[in-house]
């Protein structure tokens, strides 16, 4: 994979706590039932949601 296709895992400081909590859950699930590619996809998607101006991750339960 070249660098142009890599997705960013950058997360704003105020969202790191939420990001880390979600990644713990998704990494655990992926290691049990999926593979590393899906774990990486979950990290990329979570980071993207954390960067949204009105992130849906800020409210509600982390497990949701």
N, C-alpha and C positions, 0 to 999 in steps of 0.2 A: 504494500500500500504506500503510495507516495504521500508527502506531507500536505498536499493540497486537498486530499480527501479526508484527513483526520478531523474529527469533530472536537470542539473545545470542551474541556472539563472545567473551565474557569467559572468560579462561583463568587458572587459578591460576599464580602465579609459577614454581613448581617444575615446571610442565608446559610452559612457553613454548618451551623448546628442542625438545621433541618436536613441539609444535604447529607451530612454524615449519618444521621439517624436512618434515613431512607436507604442509603447505600449499604448499611449493615444488613438490613432486611433483604434487599435485592441480591446482594452477594451471597448471602446464606441460601436463599431460594435457588439461585442459579447453580451454586455448587452442588446442591442436592438433586435438582431435577433438570437442569439445562446444561449449558457449557459456558466457557469464558467469553465467547462472542456475544451471547445474550447478556452476560454480566456487564460487558463493556457498553452495549447498547443501552442498558438501563442507566448506567452512569452518565452517558451522553444525554439521554432524554431528561434525566433528573436535573443535570446542570443547566440544560436549556430552560426548563421550567423555573429554576431558581433565578435565572437572568431576566425573566419577564417582569415588566414594570409592576403589574398587579399579579404577582405569582399566586396561583391556587395553593401552593405548598404552605403559604403563611398561615392559612386557617385550616381548621379541621384536624383530624387525627393523622399522625404519621403513618399508621398502619393502613389507613384508607388509601 
